[in-house]
Amino acid sequence: MAIRYCEESRSFQLDTKASSYVIGVVDAEGFVGHAYFGKKLGADDVTYLMRTGENPFTPETNARDRLSFLDSFPMEYPCGGVGDFRESAIVVRSSDGHRGLQLTYDSHQIFKGKKPLEGLPATWGSEEDTETLELVLVDKALSLKAILSYSIFEGIDAVVRSVKLINESQQPVLIDRIMSASMDMDNREYDKILLHGSWARERRIDRTPVNYGIQGMSSIRGEEGHQNHPFMALLDKTATEDAGDVYGINLIYSGNFLTQTDRSQFDSVRLMTGINPEGFCWKLNPGESFQSPEAVLVYSAEGLNGMSHAFHDLYREHLIRGEYRNKKRPILINNWEATYFNFNTEKLLDIARQASQLGIEMLVMDDGWFGNRFDDNRALGDWFVNEEKLQGGLRYLVDEVNKLGMKFGIWLEPEMISPDSDLYRAHPDWAIQIPGRTAGLARNQYVLDMSRTEIQDYIFDLISKVLRSANIEYVKWDMNRPLADIGSYALTAECQGELYHRYVLGVYRLQERLVTEFPHLLLENCSGGGARFDAGMLYYSPQIWCSDDTDAIERLSIQEGTALIYPLSAMGAHVSDCPNHTVGRTTPFETRGYVALAGTFGYELDVTKIPEEDRNMIPQQVAMYHKYNDLVRTGDYYRIASYQQNHMYDCYMVVAKDRSEALVTFIQVMGRANAHSRRILLKGLCPDKTYRIEGEERTYLGSTLMQAGLLVGNLWGDYKGKLIHIVEA
């Protein structure tokens, strides 16, 4: 890990474990260009890759073709309005209404460690394992300064970028667009991978060619939503899970985003990500600054698995925080699918008594415990205990659960307000809305204007009183609708375009306050399932509910797409009841446990009502979790076979960092008639080490298991699974 500046070539080289990222400064004006991102380089100067020695040359050599230069040069941070006709990373309007910006090199600083981003989630690191480059660019005509920040981390092939814009003029400017990162590359007939979906089928992998023009993903829902995800990978057409060049980009942000690629007339590809400019306009007054979210860029020469490992390691080691960052999470049982709104103290204690005897470690009380909340049409915002349901009060319930040796958790939806609530009747202007229009309901609820600190403080005071009233050790933070009717009573007309982003900043402020004042709390974020499963949320909660679809077979595809970027330790995954409440499918209880093992592991059912055969299996699953979770939580994840692609079976494995053990999960979705066993080639083992399969006598070299493979026989029936534990002999 090192960042070097070469005065002679006016270039910066950022070296990670196995990659190099090179930036060059050209021309007397100081245009900043992208020269290289790929396999690690030596000390040679590669700024010739920016092609300034060929037509149209640079403006100081060929001023008559300045626009041709601007429209073809591989810009490190392209500006709008001056002649680069590709997609801009930044667009501003001056006080006289003109759009035009040209940021050029002014100075730089290289230092150990990394600065935090004020009000935003961000990666973190120490002076021992992190190094940062700050490039200072200026537009002298507007007196604007942009600080492009780049950080790298010991042992991880990732470059983390962000932008800070500072207004040093005497006039305000309007920011219409500000991306967190942009990178120009030569096209090599790349494919792209995007993650799409909908409620209950989030983050499905979609691989297609990079064509001419603009392609990508975006959201204007106030969150990334179930439908799209702030991620893109560009990869060689021949790239596989284990070989080939892959470039991944992911935004550490929980609001509207834009991630796209633009293939130009000269077959260059511009990859960028940042806040979605639709509905965004930020007034930057003299002396003020605007900080963009962070973007993570990853390069892998070892296919998609190599990319995933870089994202996983970065997020586990330099994004997730708190007591549970490297800690086994308690096995919980949630009452939502068990009871929905139909519960009281005694019902919850019945579940807890049975669960505690089976080894389950935490009871989570979901929606319906507060206000007049007997269904999902009322009471959001009224965060006080409904003692008609919880006879004896919350403290009594929690104490009784604790006496059983179990922890207690609670569900909250702090960002929402119901029209039928005491809070709305007292403060109807606290809901996001456009005056004079009838605001749209979703799930019969509105969204609180979290851009306003008085609303943040009011809600925090209510929920903190609840959390302090009893020994509550877990919170599930939900958000069950997108933002619409974008209007705030607290913002002036010229600042209404700031609401989307200020809303996200308000949510971040609330969650930061929560984890600061309750440092031992395990926070799990959720948004109608997986609509806000993003890197921004991981900064506050070490785990996120992956999807409301808990069907084991559907989860194979959902968890595969999620694990493309995010570590298994972050994926909320439960064993649920059958027939499954979303798709009506019945799968073996054993298989449901195997699939939930690739996540935080818990239960979403009424343990007092399930078949005795299934209930008797829970202690075995609890033991399975405790045996394998350290490996699953910390190891390297490899995809072997994808049910989403082959429609027959799924297979993945996790390998310990020291290569001493591995766990293979094999799920046979569809049984086959008159078929031979499947040959499974393992991954990530040490070729020269000797291994054995737990329960068997014979041994194998790691090279044998990876190159010759294992035979997995047909299992009897559909939806069957098998675990294969491999240990060093």
Protein Blocks (a to p, Z undefined) as FASTA:
>chain_A
ZZdddfklopacdddfkbccddddehjkopacdfbgcddddfbdfklmnopmbcebjfkl
mmmlmmmmmmmpccfbdcehilpabdcfbdcddfkopacdddddfbdcddehjdddehia
cddddfklgccdddddddfklopacdddddddehiacdddddddddfbfbdcddfbdcfb
dcddddehiacddddddehiahiacdddddehjdddddfehpnbjmbccddddddfkbcf
kgccddddddddfbdcdddddddfkopacddddddfehpacdddehiacddddddddddf
ebjklmmmmmmmmmmmmmbgcjklmgccdddddfklmnmmmccfklmmmmmmmmmmnopa
bdcddehiacjbfbfkehihiaccdfklmggijklmmmmmmmnopacdddddfkbccfbb
fklmmmmmlpgcdehiacddehhiacddfkbmklmmmmmmmmmmmmmmpccfbdcdddfb
dcehiacfkbcfklmmmmmmmmmmmmmmmmmmmmmmmmmbccdddeehjamgcfklmmmp
cbdcfbfclcfklmmmmmmmmmmmmcfklmccdddddddfklopacdfklmmmmmmnmnb
padddfklgcfklmmmmmmmmmmmmmmmmmmmmmccddfbdfklnomaccdddddfklpa
ccdddddfbacehiacdddddehiafkbccddehiabdcdfklmmmnopaddddedehia
cddddddZZ
